[in-house]
C-alpha cells in the first residue's frame, strides 16, 4: 500500500551552537557559499550537482546527512518534522556549515553516538533528484517515526533560526567589537507560548534555565510598545541589556527597539521615591518578625511557611504580574488563577488569602506603612512613563 506523504513543503533552517560559532570564522567565500545554500534549502533545493550521503546509526536510530560543498569540504545536517500551532514544516538543522572531508566521519560519530554507521549515497540516481531536498524528505520521512527520541533531543537543544537576512546581519557585523551580535533562538512550543502572552508576565524557573533570554525575545515583540525590565542587581540588569543589544544589533528597527526598552534595578526605580519620608518600610525581615508573632499559637507556620507567604505577596498578591484591576489582587482574582499561574497554596487559597488580608490591613493599613511593592508601584507612576 502506498504511503500517504507526511512531508510539508515548508522548510526552516537552524544552526546548532557549534554551527553558529563556526560562522564567526567564515571567510567571504564561505559566507557566499553558505548564504546561497541557506537560500536554496529554505525552498527545498540544492545547488546543481549536489551530492548527498545519508549517515544512519541503526543502533541509536539517528540519521544525519553529508552534502558536498566542493571536493574537500562538506556540510553536516539533519532533517526532522516540526510545527508551530497548526503549521507544519521540515526543520533543517545544520551541525557544521563547512567541515573538511577528512573530518566528516569523526564529526558524524559525535552526532550519531555510534562508531559504526551505514552510508547511503544519493547522487544522480532515479530515486533522488540532486536538485531537490523535497525528494530527499519524501524518501526518508517514513524513518522519522523511529527517531522520535533523537528529534526530541534536538527539539530541546539550543538552536538558532536563520535566513538570508539574519545571516547577512550576522556576517556584516561579526568583526565589529563595539557591536556584538546574536541570532534569535529557536523556541520550543512552551517558550513560544510565552511570547504570545500579553504583558505583564511572570516567568519563574531555576537559575540558568533561560528566563532572561526568553524575556529578551519577548521584548522584541511589538518594538513600538514601551517596556520595562526590572531586576535586583546591576549585574543582572547589564546581562539582560547586553542580550537585548546583541539580539537587536543590525535589525531594521534597532533604534526603535532601544528607544522603547528600559532596563532598571529596583534600587534605581526607588530613587524616584523619597524613601526617607517613610518611618518604616516593610521588608522581608520586618515581615518575618511580625509573622512569627501572628502565627505563634497556631498551625499556620507549618502549612504556610513565612518565606513562601512573603514570595506570594511579592510575586502574586502585590506583584502586578496578572491582568487585574489594581496591582493589589482581590480574593476573587486570586481564586480564579490556575495552578500553573500560582502553584503555591493551590488547595488552600482561602486560608492563604486570609493571611494576606491580615498583612495588608493590620500591618500595612492600620500602621500606615508601605512595603517595597507599594514603593515600586509609586516609583513607576512618578517616572511619568507608561510601560
C-alpha positions, 0 to 999 in steps of 0.5 A: 500500500502506498504511503500517504506523504507526511512531508510539508513543503515548508522548510526552516533552517537552524544552526546548532551552537557549534554551527553558529560559532563556526560562522564567526570564522567564515571567510567571504567565500564561505559566507557566499557559499553558505548564504546561497545554500541557506537560500536554496534549502529554505525552498527545498533545493540544492545547488546543481550537482549536489551530492548527498550521503545519508549517515544512519546509526541503526543502533541509536536510530539517528540519521544525519546527512553529508552534502558536498560543498566542493571536493574537500569540504562538506556540510553536516545536517539533519532533517526532522518534522516540526510545527508551530500551532497548526503549521507544519514544516521540515526543520533543517538543522545544520551541525557544521556549515563547512567541515573538511572531508577528512573530518566528516566521519569523526564529526558524524560519530559525535552526532550519531553516538555510534562508531559504526554507521551505514552510508547511503549515497544519493547522487544522480540516481532515479530515486533522488533528484540532486536538485531537490531536498523535497525528494530527499524528505519524501524518501526518508520521512517514513524513518522519522517515526523511529527517531522520535527520541533523537528529534526530541533531543534536538527539539530541546537543544539550543538552536538558532533560526536563520535566513538570508537576512539574519545571516547577512546581519550576522556576517556584516557585523561579526568583526565589529567589537563595539557591536556584538551580535546574536541570532534569535533562538529557536523556541520550543512550543512552551517558550513560544507560548510565552511570547504570545502572552500579553504583558505583564508576565511572570516567568519563574524557573531555576537559575540558568534555565533561560528566563532572561533570554526568553524575556529578551525575545519577548521584548522584541515583540511589538518594538513600538510598545514601551517596556520595562525590565526590572531586576535586583542587581546591576549585574543582572540588569547589564546581562539582560541589556547586553542580550537585548543589544546583541539580539537587536544589533543590525535589525531594521528597527534597532533604534526603535527597539532601544528607544522603547526598552528600559532596563532598571534595578529596583534600587534605581526605580526607588530613587524616584521615591523619597524613601526617607519620608517613610518611618518604616518600610516593610521588608522581608525581615520586618515581615518575618518578625511580625509573622512569627508573632501572628502565627505563634499559637497556631498551625499556620507556620507549618502549612504556610511557611513565612518565606513562601507567604512573603514570595506570594505577596511579592510575586502574586498578591502585590506583584502586578504580574496578572491582568487585574484591576489594581496591582493589589489582587482581590480574593476573587482574582486570586481564586480564579488563577490556575495552578500553573499561574500560582502553584503555591497554596493551590488547595488552600487559597482561602486560608492563604488569602486570609493571611494576606488580608491580615498583612495588608490591613493590620500591618500595612493599613492600620500602621500606615506603612508601605512595603517595597511593592507599594514603593515600586508601584509609586516609583513607576507612576512618578517616572511619568512613563507608561510601560 
